Amino acid sequence: MNNWQHGFYKLTAAERRERLAQAVHLPSSVTALLTTNASALGNQLVENYLTDYPVPEGLALKLLVNGHHYQVPMAIEEPSVIAAASNGAQRVARSGGFTAPRQRRLLVGQVVLQVPVNERITLLDWLHAHQDELLAVANAARPSMQRRGGGAKGLRLRTPGDFISVDLLVDVCQAMGANSVNTMAEAVGHYLRQQGFNVLTAILSNYATESLQAVDCRIDFANLATKTMAGQKVAERIAALSDLAQADPYRAATHNKGIMNGIDAVMLASGNDWRAIEAGAHAYASRDGQYRGLSTWQLNASQLVGHLTLPLPVGVVGGSIGLNPLTKANYQISGIQTAEELAAVTASVGLAQNLAALRALASSGIQAGHMKLQYRSLAISVGASSAEVPVLVKMLTQRKHVDQSLAKQLLDEIRKD
């Protein structure tokens, strides 16, 4: 380990930036940038803190879920995502909006035991007989949760491989709940060790199959039409792409990435753990042994019918939600008040995102609309001002082959004129 790294975590944020600058010879402009973006809150949240890394936030508009209109904050750096979510949401709203029933909300805490094969049946019998006792131990570790109507509600036993998994099913109320579930699982693990059992681990599972959120929508063919393709033809091609994502994991990965574009951006803006949501979603996509698209699209007589189900163990309190003022502001903007409401809206954004992507893919191709937004980033990267960006973007969209060199050339022409 380099000497400059020794005791790095003990320094103030300013001292860390100074030591780093000296060690790797950062120019003063970079050090100033790190300082400008630093915050007292960020310094409290992560180890070896240097600065905050800002991510653009915008609004997905015209999202109609369960009869209620939402404007949803989304934090993401990819230019096309919020535009696509709003586009898909608007098309669904014209045909009645999204329907997302209230989800069951339980998290899973795993207490995993190692036991010789010849002792497995005896141990399983013991665990079955002591379920109420184990639930009481779990709830005693978090009594405040039980007082709010939550807590450990059930116990499930599984035998994956050479292990026995004691799954605590925990109602975490309106919280994300990871810390509470870990505390309860560890309490049960400690109790089982006291009984002489070999406990390997006790921890939350991010495969939240007891917190599934479903969402459905129907879109009239007329609301799918493009300038060059009839709505029914677009719908037929979307349904075919959906079938492909069920059959081919190579297509399914990209299909699901589009869904998660929207979901991750909502999770980040709402202060939720988007990494946990990603992990659970992709595990769920493989639940029958093959990785498949999370959403499906089918035709009926005059509509395209979409469906999406995935684990969404979200919360509106806990974690960093109460710490970040911007997160609080985002809940005021969206009007979302409960975890159940957040799950319904998030799943709807994911399906809207998927619709917009598939419609583009089924008609003009994904790059046509995507690149218009990428050109904005390109224009900024070559130094275009706010007034010059729309002019340069318009010129770039008229060219077949676009790169940074061409963008610089066109910007020079704009400035000469």
Secondary structure, 3 states (H helix, E strand, C coil): CCHHHCCHHHCCHHHHHHHHHHHHCCCHHHHHHHHHCCCHHHHHHCCCCCCCCCCCEEEEEEEEECCEEEEEEEECCCCCHHHHHHHHHHHHHCCCCEECCCCCCCEEEEEEEECCHHHHHHHHHHHHHCHHHHHHHHHHHCHHHHHCCCEEEEEEEECCCCEEEEEEEEECCCECCHHHHHHHHHHHHHHHHHCCCCEEEEEEECCCCCCEEEEEEEEEHHHHCCCCCCHHHHHHHHHHHHHHHHHCHHHHHHHHHHHHHHHHHHHHHCCCCHHHHHHHHHHHCCCCCCCCCCEEEEECCCEEEEEEEEECCCCCECCCCCCCHHHHHHHHHHCCCCHHHHHHHHHHHHHHHHHHHHHHHHCCCHHHHHHHHHHHHHHHHCCCCCCHHHHHHHHHHCCCCCCHHHHHHHHHHHHHC
